[in-house]
Each structure stands twice: as structure tokens, then as C-alpha cells.
Amino acid sequence: MVEHPTLKTMMNEVVDYGSCCECGSCVLVCPHNVIDYVDGKPKQVAKATAAFDYCGISEGIGCDVCAQVCPRLYPREFQLADLLWGADQPPHAGVFGRYRKIVAARSTDPAIRARGQDGGVVTGILAWGLRSGYIDGAVVSATDPDKPCAPVPRAITSVEEAIQSAGSWYTYVPNNLALAEAKEKGLKQVAFVGVPCQVTPVRKMQLKDPSFLDNGRKKEKHIDRQRGFLKGFGEIVKLNIGLLCTEVFDFRGLMEQKIQGDMGIPLSDIRQFNVKGKVLIYKKSGEVVELSLRKAQEYARPECHHCGDFSGELADISCGGVGTNQWTIVIPRTRKGEEVFDTMVGAGLLEVKPMDEFENSMKVLLRLARKQHQRVPVPPGREEAFVRPAEFIGRPGG
């Protein structure tokens, strides 16, 4: 397997192959402005006459920082767990990853509950972190003020912004790109909120050993610049919050063509969007319109089928509303995630129930996690890079 993949590998085996998730992380960390984010994908923009997979820096003094953070290249999400936890392994491991505990919870703040997608736990964590000084900002997706129902990446710094950004539209947004905004704002300790394919590249930034950059062909200033871009964005992330995700929808197809076009619902009339075995469209008038999930899945992004992580297995704490109504399934995974959660519970900011009361949610969680582990296609010639540990081949939850 290739321990340090190249831009050429990434452009051919990810972008051209069709597995690019559009997180934008490769563009974010490129130290030399060789690639840009164009139509949701990295594009070589340094030399118009050069091939789409050409990088003069890579083939000259060496770089390939971009490829080191790609979630679709080795090491994959299912190969990073040992590196993340090291000797401090969580007490539980199963089909939805390694974790310290799993519970159902919801915010006790009425304002957060009113805006939250399910139990408002993620928004509650951000609000607590900002008020307490645990974090000085957060990277989230927020609704574009000029385009109803369309999420955009944002770096926020206030509780008010956190509450305004609550909820999900189930369409893709490159949250990782907002780490650049966080840097520009001078933020030092941010919470990163993202789906699994966005948490994975952040972990890669944090875990990658940059020593490979010193190959004997570069000046120290080049090494420093490349190291800074590889490590710098991950270094400001204090807490990774992973959102449970099977797939997301194409905005133009589902929102504009199906809901606004075929169903005749102006996007400006929609207050909230949720998926509970069916698509629930909450209108500002109070009316709730249902759409068959099977119909909605006609607009699912094919790139999502290359992701083997349903539950944000590399996050500090994973959250999602699978199989619940007004409650969030919460999975603290690292000691840091558990400490944050326990602190909030102790302060009365979260109400908690055991998973025994959410038997159906556990069944759905296990089924979706197992299905997602098993669906990832192996790129031609890359079998050795897709070796999965036991919990990624369908072992029951611990």
C-alpha cells in the first residue's frame, strides 16, 4: 500500500474514479495554490496546459500534502482508530465503532430545543463551549441567507450564531473549507461539526506525521510551509463532533427539482427538514408535508456510497436522531468527548435516558452501521489498502 499517496493518485483514484466526497480538505491544505474547489471537486488550476493530475511541486521538490488528508485514500477511516486511541482504548467496540458509552439525550434549553434538529445536543454543546470558554468558535453549516434551504460552511463565534445554524438540510456542504475562515478570524480552539467524511480528514490532519516532507530536496522554508498547511488547520480543532449519516441528497435534484418543482413547495416557505423513515418537510405555516424516502433517494449522491462510516467513528462525540423523536443518540468516544458530555449533564444542560428505552434506535443504528461498512467498493488494485478491522466486518455492537 502507498503510505504517502500523491496528488496524481488522488486525482485518478478518487476524483476521476468517482469517490470524491467533495469535503474540500485537499484544497484547504494545498500549500502552493495548485488545486482549487471547482464545481464541488478539486481541480488543477496552476497550469492550464498541464494534465488534470499534474502538480509541478509534487513532481519537483515534493509535496502531496493534499493527498494525505483525503478521506478516500489510505489510511481509510477504518484504519485510523488504533492510531487515534493508541494505548487508551475505549471500553466498548462494535459495529458502530469504539466508544465509551451510548445514551439518548436532549437539551434542557427551550430555545435550543425549538431550533435543534432532534434533541438539540450538538447545538447545546456549542452553546456551552462558547459560554464557558472551552472553545472560542465552531465550524458548522449554516443556511445561506440568499438561498433558502441551502447550507454553507461557516466559522461562528457566538451562541446566537450556534442556535441559528441548528438543524440539517441533508444536502452536502464542505464544512472543512470553513477552517480557513476560522484561521482568518484568529480562532485557536474550535469545535468542528461534520459528517463522517468530514471528520476523517480533520483526524488525518491531526494524526499525520509530517516528517515525510523532509525528503532532502527542499529548503527549510518549503518544509515549514508544507508542514504548516498539513497540520495547522487540525491543530485549532479542540473537539470533533460527528453527525450520523448514511447519505445526503443533491440540492438541485431534491430541493429545486423535486420539492420546489414537482411538489410546488417554494423553498422560501420551508422552515425545517428531517428524515424519519420518510422525508418530513416542515412549512413555515405549520403544515408538514411528507415525501417517500424511496423517492428522495433517487437524488442521493453516488459519492456517498464510497463511505464506510455511518456513525462518525473517529469523532470525540457522535450525535444523531436515528429512530428517535425529539431525542439525540449520543456516543462519547474519546475521554475528551465523555468529559464534555458529563460536564454538561452535571450542569443540568442535558436530560439523559438509557438506550434501553430506545430499543428500535439501537436496532436501526446497528443495521445502518453494518450496511455501510459492507457497501464500500474497493478501487481496482487497492485491495491491500482496504483491510478492515473486526468491527468493520459486521461484529455486533459491544
Backbone hydrogen bonds, N-H to C=O, Kabsch-Sander energy under -0.5 kcal/mol:
donor,donor_aa,acceptor,acceptor_aa,energy
3,E,1,M,-0.7
10,M,6,T,-2.4
11,M,7,L,-3.0
12,N,8,K,-1.8
13,E,9,T,-3.4
14,V,10,M,-1.4
15,V,10,M,-2.1
16,D,11,M,-2.4
17,Y,12,N,-0.6
18,G,14,V,-1.5
19,S,14,V,-1.8
20,C,14,V,-1.2
28,L,24,G,-2.3
29,V,25,S,-2.1
30,C,26,C,-0.7
30,C,27,V,-0.6
33,N,30,C,-0.5
36,D,43,K,-2.1
38,V,36,D,-0.9
38,V,41,K,-2.9
41,K,38,V,-1.7
43,K,36,D,-2.4
45,V,34,V,-2.8
45,V,43,K,-0.5
46,A,34,V,-1.2
50,A,47,K,-1.5
54,Y,51,A,-1.7
59,E,55,C,-2.3
60,G,56,G,-0.6
62,G,57,I,-3.2
68,Q,64,D,-0.9
68,Q,65,V,-0.8
69,V,65,V,-0.7
69,V,66,C,-1.2
70,C,67,A,-0.6
73,L,70,C,-1.3
79,Q,76,R,-2.0
80,L,77,E,-0.9
84,L,80,L,-2.5
85,W,81,A,-2.5
86,G,82,D,-2.4
88,D,85,W,-1.9
89,Q,87,A,-1.3
92,H,99,Y,-1.7
94,G,97,G,-1.6
97,G,94,G,-2.0
99,Y,92,H,-2.2
100,R,332,P,-3.0
101,K,332,P,-1.3
103,V,330,V,-2.3
104,A,353,K,-2.6
105,A,328,T,-2.6
106,R,351,E,-1.9
107,S,119,G,-3.3
108,T,349,L,-1.9
113,R,109,D,-2.7
114,A,110,P,-2.2
115,R,111,A,-0.9
116,G,112,I,-2.5
124,G,120,G,-2.2
125,I,121,V,-2.5
126,L,122,V,-2.2
127,A,123,T,-2.7
128,W,124,G,-2.7
129,G,125,I,-2.8
130,L,126,L,-2.5
131,R,127,A,-2.4
132,S,128,W,-2.6
133,G,129,G,-1.0
134,Y,129,G,-1.0
135,I,129,G,-1.7
136,D,189,Q,-2.7
137,G,189,Q,-0.9
138,A,156,I,-2.1
139,V,191,A,-2.8
140,V,138,A,-0.6
140,V,154,R,-2.6
142,A,152,V,-2.9
144,D,150,A,-3.4
147,K,144,D,-1.4
150,A,147,K,-1.9
152,V,142,A,-3.0
154,R,140,V,-2.8
156,I,138,A,-3.0
156,I,154,R,-0.6
162,A,158,S,-1.8
163,I,159,V,-2.5
164,Q,160,E,-2.2
165,S,161,E,-1.6
166,A,163,I,-1.2
172,Y,249,F,-0.8
175,N,173,V,-2.2
177,L,174,P,-1.7
178,A,175,N,-1.9
179,L,176,N,-1.8
180,A,177,L,-1.4
181,E,177,L,-0.6
182,A,178,A,-2.2
183,K,179,L,-2.1
184,E,180,A,-2.4
185,K,181,E,-1.8
186,G,183,K,-1.7
187,L,182,A,-2.3
190,V,236,I,-3.4
191,A,137,G,-1.8
192,F,239,L,-3.1
193,V,139,V,-2.3
193,V,191,A,-0.6
194,G,192,F,-0.5
194,G,241,I,-2.2
198,Q,195,V,-2.5
199,V,195,V,-1.8
200,T,196,P,-2.5
202,V,198,Q,-1.1
203,R,199,V,-2.4
204,K,200,T,-2.2
205,M,201,P,-2.2
206,Q,202,V,-2.0
207,L,203,R,-2.6
208,K,204,K,-2.3
212,F,209,D,-0.8
213,L,210,P,-2.1
214,D,211,S,-1.4
215,N,213,L,-1.5
222,H,219,K,-0.8
223,I,219,K,-1.9
224,D,220,E,-2.8
225,R,221,K,-1.9
226,Q,222,H,-2.4
227,R,223,I,-2.9
228,G,224,D,-2.4
229,F,225,R,-1.9
230,L,226,Q,-2.2
231,K,227,R,-2.6
232,G,228,G,-2.2
233,F,229,F,-0.5
235,E,231,K,-1.8
236,I,232,G,-0.7
236,I,233,F,-0.7
237,V,234,G,-1.2
238,K,190,V,-2.7
238,K,236,I,-0.8
239,L,190,V,-1.5
241,I,192,F,-3.2
241,I,239,L,-0.6
242,G,240,N,-0.6
242,G,317,I,-2.0
243,L,194,G,-2.0
244,L,319,C,-2.2
245,C,310,F,-2.9
249,F,170,Y,-3.3
250,D,299,Y,-3.0
254,L,250,D,-2.7
255,M,250,D,-0.6
255,M,251,F,-1.3
256,E,251,F,-1.7
257,Q,252,R,-2.3
258,K,253,G,-2.1
259,I,254,L,-2.8
260,Q,255,M,-2.2
261,G,256,E,-1.2
262,D,257,Q,-2.4
263,M,258,K,-2.4
265,I,259,I,-2.3
269,D,266,P,-2.2
270,I,267,L,-1.5
271,R,282,Y,-3.2
272,Q,282,Y,-1.6
274,N,280,L,-2.1
276,K,278,K,-2.7
279,V,291,L,-2.8
280,L,274,N,-3.4
281,I,279,V,-0.6
281,I,289,V,-3.0
282,Y,272,Q,-2.4
282,Y,280,L,-0.7
283,K,281,I,-0.7
283,K,287,E,-3.0
284,K,269,D,-3.0
286,G,283,K,-2.0
289,V,281,I,-2.8
289,V,287,E,-0.5
291,L,279,V,-2.3
296,A,292,S,-2.2
297,Q,293,L,-2.5
298,E,295,K,-1.2
299,Y,296,A,-2.3
300,A,297,Q,-1.3
301,R,248,V,-2.4
304,C,301,R,-1.3
305,H,302,P,-1.4
306,H,303,E,-1.6
307,C,304,C,-1.7
310,F,308,G,-0.6
315,A,312,G,-1.8
316,D,240,N,-2.0
317,I,240,N,-1.6
318,S,331,I,-2.2
319,C,242,G,-2.8
320,G,329,I,-1.5
324,T,321,G,-1.9
328,T,105,A,-3.0
329,I,320,G,-3.5
330,V,103,V,-3.1
330,V,328,T,-0.5
331,I,318,S,-3.0
333,R,316,D,-2.7
334,T,316,D,-1.5
338,E,334,T,-2.4
339,E,335,R,-2.7
340,V,336,K,-2.2
341,F,337,G,-2.2
342,D,338,E,-3.0
343,T,339,E,-2.2
344,M,340,V,-2.0
345,V,341,F,-2.3
346,G,342,D,-2.7
347,A,343,T,-1.4
348,G,345,V,-1.6
349,L,344,M,-2.6
350,L,344,M,-0.7
351,E,106,R,-3.0
353,K,104,A,-2.9
355,M,102,I,-0.5
357,E,354,P,-1.5
358,F,355,M,-2.0
359,E,356,D,-0.5
362,M,358,F,-1.8
363,K,359,E,-1.8
364,V,360,N,-2.5
365,L,361,S,-2.8
366,L,362,M,-2.5
367,R,363,K,-2.3
368,L,364,V,-2.8
369,A,365,L,-2.3
370,R,366,L,-2.3
371,K,367,R,-2.3
372,Q,368,L,-2.3
373,H,369,A,-2.1
374,Q,370,R,-1.6
375,R,371,K,-0.7
375,R,372,Q,-0.6
376,V,372,Q,-0.5
382,R,379,P,-2.0
385,A,382,R,-1.3
386,F,383,E,-1.6
387,V,384,E,-0.5
392,F,389,P,-2.0
393,I,390,A,-1.8
395,R,390,A,-0.9
